[in-house]
Amino acid sequence: MNRFNIFNQVHKGLRAMLYNMALTIQHTDFSKEEEGKATLRKLKHVLELYAEHGQHEDTHVFPAVKEASPAAVAALEAEHEKDEQLVNDLLLQIRAYKNADATHKAAIGYGIHISFQEFVAFNLQHMSKEEKTINPVLWQHYTDDEIAAIQRSIVRNISPESNMYYTRWMLRGMNDAEISAWFRKVKETAPTEVWNGLWLISIDELGYERTTALAPRQVGVAAIY
């Protein structure tokens, strides 16, 4: 059964973001203040996007399955609260690093490294649970068009800046078949300016040759190249 998976695209992007952030932290020498601050600016943005993603699920996805599977939703909502605690703990450590003197920055940086590994482990398990428990309920009670409408309601509530960031990470995290299917869907259903924006971001992320191999051409964009 090949049904619409509301989580696949965004979760692949979020996982890619986590893997990249984990490596960035591992490569950072936190005893060097400017290097440490640059990494923590990036980390703060990642944490903000994860918090935003959880809010969108609470607002748009979970209500759609709550009546059919209240226990599953309650368990996942409780995990979102745990995730919020992990985010807040990391934000407190980021603040501590910025306020610490030079002799303590390396130790605080190591603490951030350990805490972020816990954050990664928790979120990888959490996303898998969502896909295993929520998708079957959605597929049983909703058509693919109805599930896609839930996804569109989420996208409408994402700021343009956040949406661009999500888009870049989804392109980095998906395989060619998934990207090609995404392009076809956007071209068929979205306004021309949305399609053009996705095509240009793809050129930037994937390169011209890979993008043109995956994406149907459109007059407005093709004329640029």
VEXROZA-285561 format. One line per 4 residues: number of its first residue (from 0); their letters; for each residue x, y, z of N, C-alpha, C. Coordinates in steps of 0.1 Angstrom, whole numbers, plus 5000, padded with zeros to 4 digits. Example, Ala and Ser with C-alpha at 12.3 -4.5 7.8 and 13.67 -1.06 7.14 Angstrom:
2
0) as) 5132 4943 5078 5123 4955 5078 5132 4967 5078  5128 4978 5071 5137 4989 5071 5129 5000 5079
This chain:
225
0) mnrf) 5008 4988 5000 5000 5000 5000 5009 5012 5000  5007 5021 4990 5016 5033 4989 5007 5045 4992  5006 5048 5005 4998 5059 5009 5006 5072 5012  4999 5083 5012 5006 5096 5015 5011 5096 5029
4) nifn) 5024 5098 5031 5031 5098 5044 5034 5113 5048  5026 5118 5057 5027 5132 5061 5040 5135 5068  5047 5125 5073 5059 5127 5081 5071 5125 5073  5071 5117 5062 5084 5113 5056 5093 5125 5052
8) qvhk) 5087 5134 5045 5095 5145 5039 5101 5154 5050  5093 5158 5059 5098 5167 5069 5107 5160 5079  5104 5147 5082 5112 5140 5092 5126 5137 5085  5127 5134 5072 5140 5132 5066 5148 5145 5067
12) glra) 5142 5157 5065 5149 5169 5066 5153 5172 5080  5145 5169 5090 5149 5171 5104 5160 5162 5108  5159 5149 5104 5170 5140 5107 5183 5145 5101  5183 5149 5089 5195 5154 5082 5201 5166 5090
16) mlyn) 5192 5174 5095 5196 5186 5103 5202 5182 5116  5197 5172 5122 5202 5167 5135 5216 5161 5133  5218 5152 5122 5231 5146 5120 5241 5157 5117  5238 5167 5109 5247 5177 5106 5251 5185 5118
20) malt) 5241 5188 5126 5244 5196 5139 5252 5189 5148  5250 5176 5149 5258 5167 5158 5273 5167 5154  5275 5166 5141 5289 5167 5136 5295 5181 5139  5288 5191 5137 5293 5205 5139 5297 5206 5153
24) iqht) 5289 5201 5163 5292 5202 5177 5305 5194 5180  5306 5182 5174 5318 5174 5176 5330 5180 5171  5329 5188 5160 5341 5194 5154 5345 5207 5161  5337 5212 5170 5339 5226 5176 5348 5225 5188
28) dfsk) 5358 5234 5187 5367 5236 5199 5360 5247 5207  5353 5244 5218 5346 5253 5226 5355 5262 5234  5367 5259 5235 5376 5268 5242 5379 5281 5234  5376 5280 5221 5377 5292 5213 5364 5299 5212
32) eeeg) 5363 5310 5218 5349 5316 5220 5342 5319 5207  5348 5325 5197 5341 5328 5184 5337 5315 5177  5345 5305 5178 5341 5292 5172 5329 5286 5179  5330 5287 5192 5319 5281 5200 5306 5289 5198
36) katl) 5307 5302 5198 5295 5310 5196 5288 5308 5182  5297 5306 5172 5291 5303 5158 5283 5290 5158  5289 5280 5165 5282 5267 5166 5269 5269 5173  5269 5276 5184 5257 5277 5193 5246 5286 5186
40) rklk) 5250 5295 5178 5240 5302 5170 5232 5293 5161  5240 5284 5154 5234 5274 5146 5225 5264 5154  5230 5260 5165 5223 5251 5174 5210 5258 5179  5210 5270 5182 5198 5277 5187 5187 5277 5176
44) hvle) 5192 5279 5164 5182 5279 5153 5176 5265 5151  5184 5255 5152 5179 5241 5150 5169 5238 5161  5172 5242 5173 5163 5240 5185 5149 5247 5182  5150 5259 5177 5138 5267 5175 5129 5260 5164
48) lyae) 5136 5255 5154 5128 5248 5143 5122 5235 5148  5129 5228 5157 5123 5216 5163 5111 5219 5172  5112 5230 5179 5101 5234 5188 5089 5238 5179  5092 5245 5168 5081 5249 5159 5074 5237 5153
52) hgqh) 5082 5228 5149 5077 5215 5142 5068 5208 5152  5072 5207 5165 5063 5201 5175 5050 5208 5176  5050 5221 5176 5038 5229 5178 5029 5227 5166  5034 5226 5154 5026 5223 5142 5019 5209 5143
56) edth) 5026 5199 5148 5020 5186 5149 5009 5186 5160  5012 5193 5171 5002 5194 5182 4989 5201 5177  4991 5211 5168 4980 5219 5163 4972 5213 5152  4979 5207 5142 4973 5202 5130 4972 5187 5128
60) vfpa) 4982 5180 5133 4982 5165 5130 4975 5157 5141  4979 5160 5154 4973 5152 5165 4958 5153 5166  4953 5165 5165 4938 5166 5166 4931 5157 5156  4937 5155 5144 4930 5147 5134 4929 5132 5138
64) vkea) 4938 5128 5147 4937 5113 5151 4933 5111 5165  4931 5122 5173 4929 5121 5187 4916 5113 5190  4905 5115 5183 4893 5107 5186 4895 5092 5183  4902 5089 5173 4904 5075 5169 4914 5068 5178
68) spaa) 4924 5075 5182 4935 5069 5190 4940 5079 5201  4931 5081 5211 4935 5091 5222 4948 5087 5229  4950 5074 5232 4961 5070 5240 4974 5072 5233  4974 5069 5220 4986 5072 5212 4990 5086 5211
72) vaal) 4980 5095 5209 4982 5109 5209 4987 5114 5222  4981 5110 5233 4985 5114 5246 4999 5111 5249  5004 5099 5245 5018 5095 5247 5027 5104 5239  5023 5107 5227 5032 5115 5219 5032 5130 5223
76) eaeh) 5021 5134 5228 5020 5148 5233 5029 5149 5246  5029 5139 5254 5038 5138 5266 5053 5139 5261  5056 5132 5251 5069 5132 5245 5073 5146 5240  5063 5153 5235 5066 5167 5230 5069 5176 5242
80) ekde) 5063 5173 5254 5066 5181 5266 5080 5178 5270  5084 5165 5269 5098 5161 5273 5108 5167 5263  5104 5168 5251 5113 5174 5241 5115 5189 5244  5104 5195 5248 5105 5210 5252 5114 5212 5264
84) qlvn) 5114 5202 5273 5123 5203 5284 5138 5202 5280  5140 5193 5270 5154 5191 5265 5159 5203 5258  5149 5209 5250 5153 5222 5243 5156 5233 5253  5148 5234 5263 5150 5245 5273 5163 5243 5281
88) dlll) 5167 5230 5283 5179 5227 5290 5191 5231 5281  5190 5228 5269 5201 5232 5260 5202 5248 5258  5191 5254 5258 5191 5269 5257 5197 5275 5269  5195 5269 5281 5201 5274 5293 5216 5272 5293
92) qira) 5221 5261 5287 5235 5258 5286 5241 5268 5276  5234 5271 5265 5239 5281 5255 5241 5294 5262  5232 5298 5270 5233 5311 5278 5244 5310 5287  5246 5299 5294 5257 5298 5304 5271 5299 5296
96) ykna) 5272 5293 5285 5284 5294 5277 5287 5309 5274  5277 5316 5269 5280 5330 5265 5284 5338 5277  5279 5335 5289 5282 5343 5301 5295 5338 5309  5300 5327 5305 5311 5321 5312 5324 5327 5309
100) dath) 5334 5327 5318 5347 5332 5315 5354 5321 5307  5366 5324 5301 5373 5316 5292 5377 5302 5298  5379 5302 5311 5384 5289 5317 5373 5279 5318  5360 5283 5317 5349 5273 5318 5342 5270 5305
104) kaai) 5346 5277 5294 5338 5275 5282 5340 5261 5276  5352 5255 5277 5353 5241 5272 5345 5231 5279  5344 5232 5292 5336 5223 5300 5321 5225 5297  5317 5237 5296 5303 5239 5292 5300 5234 5278
108) gygi) 5309 5236 5269 5307 5231 5256 5306 5216 5256  5314 5209 5264 5313 5194 5265 5299 5190 5270  5294 5198 5280 5281 5195 5285 5270 5196 5274  5272 5207 5266 5262 5209 5255 5263 5197 5245
112) hisf) 5275 5192 5242 5277 5181 5234 5270 5169 5239  5271 5166 5252 5264 5154 5258 5249 5156 5257  5244 5168 5261 5230 5170 5261 5224 5170 5247  5232 5174 5237 5226 5173 5224 5225 5159 5219
116) qefv) 5235 5150 5223 5234 5136 5219 5221 5130 5225  5217 5134 5237 5205 5129 5243 5193 5135 5235  5194 5147 5231 5183 5153 5223 5182 5146 5210  5193 5142 5203 5192 5135 5190 5186 5121 5192
120) afnl) 5191 5114 5202 5186 5101 5205 5171 5101 5208  5166 5110 5216 5152 5111 5219 5144 5114 5207  5148 5124 5198 5140 5128 5187 5140 5118 5176  5151 5110 5174 5151 5100 5164 5141 5089 5168
124) qhms) 5140 5085 5181 5130 5075 5185 5116 5081 5184  5115 5094 5188 5101 5100 5188 5096 5101 5174  5104 5105 5164 5099 5106 5150 5095 5092 5145  5103 5081 5149 5099 5068 5144 5086 5064 5150
128) keek) 5083 5067 5163 5071 5064 5169 5059 5071 5162  5061 5083 5159 5050 5091 5152 5047 5084 5139  5057 5080 5131 5054 5073 5118 5048 5060 5120  5051 5052 5131 5046 5039 5133 5032 5040 5138
132) tinp) 5028 5050 5146 5015 5050 5153 5005 5059 5147  5010 5071 5142 5000 5081 5137 4996 5078 5122  5006 5074 5114 5003 5071 5100 4992 5061 5098  4992 5049 5105 4981 5039 5103 4968 5045 5106
136) vlwq) 4967 5054 5116 4954 5059 5120 4949 5069 5109  4958 5077 5104 4955 5087 5093 4950 5079 5081  4957 5068 5078 4954 5061 5066 4941 5054 5067  4937 5050 5079 4924 5043 5081 4912 5053 5080
140) hytd) 4914 5065 5085 4903 5074 5086 4903 5085 5076  4913 5087 5068 4914 5099 5059 4919 5094 5045  4915 5101 5035 4920 5099 5022 4934 5106 5020  4941 5102 5010 4954 5109 5008 4952 5124 5006
144) deia) 4942 5128 4999 4939 5142 4996 4936 5149 5010  4929 5143 5019 4926 5149 5031 4939 5150 5040  4947 5140 5039 4960 5141 5047 4969 5152 5041  4969 5153 5028 4977 5163 5021 4972 5177 5025
148) aiqr) 4959 5178 5027 4953 5191 5031 4958 5195 5045  4960 5185 5054 4965 5188 5067 4979 5193 5066  4987 5187 5057 5001 5191 5054 5001 5206 5049  4992 5209 5040 4991 5222 5035 4987 5233 5045
152) sivr) 4979 5229 5055 4976 5238 5066 4988 5241 5074  4997 5231 5076 5009 5234 5083 5018 5243 5076  5020 5241 5063 5028 5249 5054 5024 5264 5055  5011 5266 5054 5005 5279 5054 5009 5287 5067
156) nisp) 5011 5279 5078 5014 5286 5091 5029 5286 5094  5038 5283 5084 5052 5284 5086 5057 5297 5080  5066 5304 5087 5071 5317 5081 5079 5314 5069  5080 5324 5059 5088 5321 5047 5102 5318 5050
160) esnm) 5108 5324 5061 5122 5321 5064 5124 5307 5069  5115 5302 5078 5115 5289 5083 5113 5279 5072  5103 5282 5063 5100 5273 5052 5112 5271 5043  5119 5282 5040 5131 5280 5032 5141 5271 5038
164) yytr) 5143 5273 5051 5153 5265 5058 5149 5250 5058  5136 5247 5061 5131 5233 5060 5133 5228 5046  5130 5236 5036 5131 5231 5022 5145 5227 5019  5155 5235 5023 5169 5231 5021 5173 5218 5027
168) wmlr) 5168 5216 5040 5172 5204 5047 5164 5192 5041  5152 5194 5037 5145 5182 5030 5152 5178 5018  5156 5188 5010 5164 5185 4998 5177 5177 5001  5183 5181 5012 5195 5174 5016 5193 5160 5021
172) gmnd) 5181 5158 5027 5178 5145 5033 5170 5135 5025  5165 5138 5014 5156 5129 5006 5164 5123 4995  5159 5112 4990 5165 5105 4978 5159 5111 4965  5165 5107 4954 5161 5113 4941 5147 5111 4938
176) aeis) 5142 5099 4940 5128 5095 4936 5118 5104 4944  5121 5106 4957 5113 5115 4966 5113 5129 4961  5125 5134 4958 5126 5148 4953 5119 5150 4940  5120 5141 4931 5113 5142 4918 5098 5142 4920
180) awfr) 5093 5133 4929 5078 5133 4931 5074 5146 4938  5082 5151 4947 5079 5164 4953 5078 5175 4943  5088 5176 4934 5088 5186 4923 5075 5185 4914  5071 5172 4911 5060 5171 4902 5047 5176 4909
184) kvke) 5046 5172 4922 5034 5176 4930 5033 5192 4931  5044 5198 4934 5045 5213 4935 5041 5219 4922  5047 5214 4911 5044 5220 4898 5029 5219 4894  5023 5207 4898 5009 5205 4895 4999 5213 4903
188) tapt) 5003 5216 4916 4993 5221 4925 4996 5235 4931  5009 5240 4930 5013 5252 4937 5013 5264 4926  5012 5276 4931 5014 5288 4922 5028 5288 4916  5029 5294 4904 5042 5294 4897 5053 5299 4905
192) evwn) 5051 5310 4913 5062 5315 4921 5067 5306 4932  5058 5297 4937 5063 5287 4946 5071 5276 4939  5067 5272 4928 5075 5262 4920 5088 5268 4916  5088 5281 4912 5101 5287 4908 5111 5288 4919
196) glwl) 5105 5292 4931 5113 5293 4943 5120 5279 4947  5112 5269 4946 5117 5255 4949 5128 5251 4939  5125 5254 4927 5135 5250 4916 5148 5257 4919  5148 5270 4922 5160 5278 4924 5168 5273 4937
200) isid) 5160 5270 4947 5167 5265 4959 5173 5252 4956  5167 5244 4948 5172 5231 4944 5185 5233 4937  5186 5242 4928 5198 5245 4920 5209 5248 4930  5206 5256 4940 5216 5260 4950 5221 5248 4958
204) elgy) 5211 5239 4962 5215 5228 4971 5220 5216 4964  5214 5213 4952 5217 5200 4945 5226 5202 4933  5227 5214 4929 5235 5217 4916 5225 5216 4904  5230 5223 4893 5221 5224 4882 5219 5211 4875
208) ertt) 5229 5202 4873 5227 5190 4866 5217 5180 4873  5219 5179 4886 5210 5170 4894 5196 5175 4894  5194 5188 4896 5181 5194 4896 5174 5192 4883  5181 5195 4872 5174 5194 4859 5171 5180 4855
212) alap) 5178 5170 4861 5175 5156 4859 5163 5152 4867  5160 5159 4878 5149 5155 4886 5136 5163 4884  5138 5175 4880 5127 5185 4880 5122 5187 4866  5109 5187 4864 5103 5192 4851 5106 5206 4849
216) rqvg) 5110 5210 4837 5113 5224 4834 5101 5233 4833  5103 5245 4837 5092 5255 4836 5097 5267 4829  5089 5273 4820 5094 5284 4812 5100 5296 4820  5093 5300 4831 5097 5311 4839 5111 5309 4845
220) vaai) 5114 5297 4848 5127 5294 4855 5138 5291 4844  5134 5283 4834 5144 5279 4824 5150 5290 4817  5143 5301 4816 5148 5313 4809 5160 5319 4817  5160 5317 4830 5171 5323 4838 5184 5316 4835
224) y) 5184 5303 4830 5197 5296 4828 5199 5293 4814
